[in-house]
């Protein structure tokens, strides 16, 4: 039996890129899988049955990992703290990327090409000895019935027709503001879509609520807000229930795609070939050299195209 601990990156999209490798590890006979992951994201792994245990990222990680006596550490994260923790915990086999600043602490190294991505994580998993790693993250997550029921009730209380509801996600993590489309363009998109009979819902993390409220108040018809105060599983349930997702290259986009919701994904400088919604052929990508070159009519045209096909 292999007992493996995975070290994850902090962002939602990066966590989703690791799902196929986790699934492959969990399917190994008699395997035991643990993940070192941010506590706000861990429910996604637990509900999908991908892990046997969660180890929080804190000062006690070394002590906990050492006590568990792992056979192998697989490090999606390249942070110095992750590599030092794996080393000090006494895990004999430590597999990570050659681009990590402390890569000398690794016993096996996989080549990383470009930015963090599923293809890079797949290469890392193969280097770690995992087999049959899928090439996309779709159909791996499992959202509990309780969260789906919570969201269904939310739709009813807001008098929204799920078949006509479009989740609009305008934000990105605080370090990725350069991916964002100007809010005035989102307002115009929402106004036009309402005029055409669609229901738009501004969705995002709880910390985005103030920003989303300000955008909603500038729209001619104020859209509802969904900010998942009850956590990531309610956010996932909302995206799964929505008919369509519109947004920039973000964790929310990847979560929607992983749950099987069709996406219209807006890209500036990042490469959808490497970090687009998966599988790419199931979604519509609007790609410009700069996000400033994307206009409301570009998005609206793709929405009508997608919704008319059902």
N, C-alpha and C positions, 0 to 999 in steps of 0.2 A: 504493500500500500504506500502510495506517495502522499505525503502531507505537504501541501504547497501554500505559501502565503504570497498574495499579490499586493503590490504597492501601487495605488492608483494616483492619477493626477487629480487636481482640485476641481476642474470644471466639468459640467454636465456632459458636454459633447465628448470630451476625452474619456469619460467613464463609459459612455455608450460605445466608443471605439473598442473597448476591451471586452465587450459581451461575447463575441464569438470564441475568443480564447478561453474565457471562463467556462463557457458551455462545453468546450472540448475537454477541459480539465475535469469538469464535473462528471462527464460521461466515461472517464477512465475507471476501470474496475477498482472498487474499494478505495477510491480517492477521498481525501479530506481537504476541503478548500476553504481558506480564510482570506479575507480582504482587509487591508488597511486603507480606510476610505473616510471621507468627511461624513459626519453623522447625518447631515441633511440629505445626502444622496443614497445612503446605505439601504433605505427601504426598497429601492428599485431592485437591488441585488437579492435581498431577502425574499421579496414577494415572487420573484422569478425562480426561486429555488436554486440559485447558482452558487450559493455559499453555505458552508456549515457553521461559519462564525464570522463576526465582524470585530475588527480591532480598531478602536478609534485612534485618530491622529492626535496624540498628546504626549506628555512627558513620560507616561507609563508604558509606551509602546514597546520599548526595549525589554522591559521586565516581562511583559505579557508574552512577547514572541519567544523569548528565551525559554520560558516555562513550557511552551507548547512543543518545543523540540521539532521544528520543521525540517523536512528533508531538502526543501528547495524554496528559494525566493525568486519571484518574477517581478521585475521592476519596470512597469510602464512609466513611472515617475523617474525623472532624471535629477530631481532635487538633491542637493548634498545631504539634507536631513534624512531622506529615504535611504540613500546608499549607506550612510553612517549607521542608521538604525539596523539595517539588515546585517551589516558587518558586526556591529557590537552585540547583536543578538545571537551570534554564533551559528547562523545558518550556513552550512558548508558550501552549498551550491547556490550561487547568486548570479542570476541572468538578467542583463539589462542592455541598454543601448551604448554603442561605442562613443556617442556624442556627449554623454554625461561628463560633467567636469571632474568627477571623482571616479571615473570608469576603472581606475586601477584597483578599486575595491571589489570589482566584479570578477567572477571566475569564468563566465562565458559572456560574449558580447555579440549582439546582433547589430547589423548596419541600419542606421536610420537615414532615410532619404526624405529631405524636405521637412515639413512641419509634422507635429503629431497627427497620426491618422490611423484608420483601421488597418490599412495595408502594412504600415510599420509595426503595429501591434501584432498582426498576424505573423509577420516575419519573426518577431520576438518570441511568440508562442511556439513556433516551429523550432526555433533555436533551443527552447527549453524542453523539447521532446514531446510536445503535444501533437496529436494527430487529428486529421479531419476538421480543420478549423474553417468555418464558413466564411464566405467573402463579403457578407453584409450582416447588419445587425437586426434585420426585420424578423418579426415573429419569435423573438426570444423573451421579451418582457411579458409578465403576467400581472395584470392589474386586478386587485381584489374586488369582489362584488360590492363590498361596502363602499368603496370609493366611487365605483361606477354609479351606485345608487345615489350617493351624495350629489354627484354632478347631474344626474337625471332630474333630481328634485330641484336643483339650481336652475336648470333650463325651464322647468315648469313654472317656478316662482317668478322668473323673468319673462314669461310668455314668449319664449323663443322656440322656433321650429328648427329642430336639429338638422333637418334636410337642407335648410337654407342658411345655416350658421357658418360663418367664416371666422376662424380665429386669426386675429391680426396681432403679430408680435413685433414691436418696433424697437426693442432694446437689445443690448448686448452686455456682456460683463464689463465691469468698470475699466478694465484694461484694454477693451476692444471697441472703444467709442468710434474709432475711425472706420468701422464697418457700418455705422448707422446711416440710414437715409434721413434727410431733413424732415422734421415733424410736419412742416407745412404740406409736404407731398403726401404723407400718410393721411392727413386731414382731407385732402382732396380725393384720395382713393376711397376713403370711407364714405364721404359725401356722395360720390358717384355710385358706389355699390348700393347704398341705401335707396337712391333714386331708382335703381334697377331692380329693386325688390329683394335684395339680400340683407341678412342680419349680420352685422359685424360686431364682434366682441373683442375689445382690447384685452390681451392677456399678457401676463408677465409674472415675475416674482413679487413677493410681498413688498420688498424694498423699492420696487418700481411704482407703487400705487400712486404716490403723489404726482409723478411725471405723467402717468397714464390718465389721471383725473384731469390734469390741465389740458391734455390733448383732447380728451372727450368733450370738455366744456367748449372747445373751439369748433366742434363739428356742428353742422346745421341740425342734425338729429343726433342726440347724445347716445353713443353706444354704451352697452353694458360693459362692466369691468369684471374680469376674473383674475384674481391674484393669489389664489390657492393659499389662503391663510392657514389651512390645515395640513400643509406639507406637500411634498413632491408627488405623492401618489394621487392626490386630488388633481394636481396639475396635469399629471399623465392621463387621468381619467377624462378630464375636460378635452384634452387634445385628441384623445381616441374617439370621443363622441362627436367632435366637430366634423363637419362635412369637408372642410378644406382649411389648410393652413397657409397664411401668407406671412413671410418674414425674411429677415436677412440671415446670413450665415451665422448661426448661433446654436447654443445648446437646445433651445426650444425647438428649433427646426429639426435637429437630429432626433429629439424625443418624439416629435410628431411622426417623422418618417419611420422610426423604429416601431411605432404602434400601428403602422399601416395607414395613416392619414395622408392623403395626397397633399403635396407641398408645391407652392409657387415660391421658389427660393431666389432671393435677390443678392447677387454677388458683385462686389467691386474688385479689389485687387486679389482676393484669395481665389484659389483654383478649385472649382467644383469637381474637376476630375479626381482630385485628391481628397477633398473634404466636403463634397456635395451630399445631399440627402440620398439615402440608399434604399433599394437599388436605384441608380440614377435614372434609368429608363422609365420608372414609374412616376416621375415628377417633372415639373417644368422649371427650368433654370433661366433666369434673366441675368446675363453676364455682361458687364461693362468694364472698361479699364479702370474707371473710377466710379464709386457709388454715386457721385454727384451727377453722372451722366444718365442715371435711371430716372424716368419721369412717370407720373401717375398713369398716363395713358398706356405705358408699357405694361404695367401691372394689371390694370383693368381689362385690357384686351386678353391677357392670359387667363384671368379669372373667368371671363365669359366663355372662352374656349374650353376650359376645364369643366365648368359647371354644366355647359350644354351637352357634354359627352356623358355626364353622370358619374 
